């Protein structure tokens, strides 16, 4: 959290540091067998860290990232085709509400640093187990 000065008044604003989210996701040993178990464990870790987030945030009726934090869409994928995973992330990045995207996966795959001019981050869950 930080204070923003507006008209010489202090107003408390909730802000979540993207690097803090990435550190939590990349350094924690999350379960890798079932996607729902991974999501529950991430939710628990975010709650413990005091991160305010939305679960299953509806961008529209079809596009629903697993987590949404201050304009950052977070998608968890344990299994799946790399091309399909990319297409899903690409759809999310078409929305104005999405400012950044984090893909959290144990899949070995290439992933761009930007999609639709939105910064993207790739978290390989397997690395925390090494």
C-alpha positions in Angstrom: 0.0 0.0 0.0 1.1 3.5 -0.5 -0.3 7.0 0.0 -1.1 9.2 -3.0 -1.1 12.9 -2.6 -4.2 14.5 -4.1 -5.0 18.1 -3.5 -2.7 18.0 -0.4 -4.8 15.2 1.1 -3.5 11.7 1.8 -5.6 8.9 0.4 -4.8 5.3 1.0 -4.8 3.3 -2.2 -4.5 -0.5 -2.6 -1.7 -1.3 -4.9 -0.2 -4.7 -5.5 3.4 -4.8 -6.8 3.6 -7.0 -9.9 7.2 -8.2 -8.9 5.8 -9.3 -5.5 3.1 -11.4 -7.2 5.7 -12.9 -9.6 8.0 -13.8 -6.7 5.2 -15.6 -4.8 4.2 -17.5 -7.9 7.7 -18.5 -9.0 9.1 -19.4 -5.5 6.3 -21.4 -4.0 6.0 -25.2 -4.5 2.4 -25.5 -5.7 0.8 -28.9 -6.4 1.2 -29.9 -10.1 -1.2 -32.8 -10.6 -4.6 -31.0 -10.8 -5.2 -27.5 -12.0 -8.0 -26.9 -9.4 -5.6 -27.9 -6.5 -3.0 -25.5 -7.9 -5.6 -22.7 -8.0 -6.7 -23.3 -4.4 -3.1 -23.3 -3.3 -2.4 -20.0 -5.1 -5.5 -18.5 -3.6 -4.4 -19.5 -0.1 -0.9 -18.0 -0.7 -2.3 -14.7 -2.0 -4.6 -14.5 1.0 -1.7 -15.2 3.4 0.3 -12.5 1.6 -2.6 -10.0 1.9 -3.0 -9.7 -1.8 -6.5 -8.5 -2.8 -7.6 -10.5 -5.9 -10.7 -11.6 -7.8 -11.2 -15.3 -8.6 -12.7 -16.3 -11.9 -12.9 -12.7 -13.1 -15.3 -12.4 -16.0 -14.0 -10.3 -18.8 -17.1 -11.5 -20.7 -19.2 -14.7 -20.8 -16.4 -16.8 -22.3 -13.1 -15.2 -21.1 -12.6 -15.8 -17.4 -9.0 -15.6 -16.1 -8.4 -17.7 -12.9 -7.2 -14.6 -11.0 -7.3 -10.8 -11.5 -5.3 -8.4 -9.6 -5.2 -4.6 -10.3 -5.4 -5.1 -14.1 -3.2 -8.3 -14.1 -4.9 -11.4 -15.5 -3.4 -14.6 -14.1 -4.1 -17.9 -15.9 -3.1 -21.3 -14.4 -2.6 -24.2 -16.8 -1.3 -27.6 -15.7 -2.1 -29.5 -18.8 -3.1 -28.5 -22.3 -1.9 -27.8 -25.8 0.6 -24.9 -26.0 -1.2 -23.4 -29.0 -4.5 -23.4 -27.2 -3.0 -21.9 -24.0 -1.5 -19.1 -26.1 -4.8 -18.4 -27.9 -6.6 -18.2 -24.5 -4.0 -15.7 -23.2 -4.2 -13.8 -26.5 -8.0 -13.4 -26.1 -7.5 -12.1 -22.5 -5.0 -9.5 -23.8 -7.6 -8.1 -26.2 -9.6 -6.6 -23.3 -8.9 -3.1 -22.1 -9.3 -4.2 -18.5 -6.2 -6.4 -18.9 -3.0 -4.4 -18.5 -0.6 -7.4 -17.9 -0.9 -11.2 -18.1 0.8 -13.9 -16.1 0.7 -17.5 -17.3 1.4 -19.9 -14.5 2.1 -23.4 -15.8 4.3 -26.5 -15.5 4.2 -26.9 -19.3 7.5 -26.4 -21.1 6.7 -23.9 -23.9 7.8 -20.7 -25.4 5.8 -17.6 -24.4 6.2 -14.0 -25.7 7.1 -11.0 -23.6 4.1 -9.1 -25.0 0.7 -10.0 -26.5 -1.4 -7.2 -28.1 1.1 -4.7 -26.6 0.4 -6.0 -23.1 3.4 -7.2 -21.0 3.3 -10.9 -20.4 5.1 -13.1 -17.8 5.7 -16.8 -17.8 6.0 -18.7 -14.5 7.2 -22.3 -14.8 5.9 -24.0 -11.6 8.3 -26.9 -11.9 11.3 -24.6 -11.2 10.3 -24.1 -7.6 10.6 -27.9 -7.1 14.2 -28.0 -8.3 
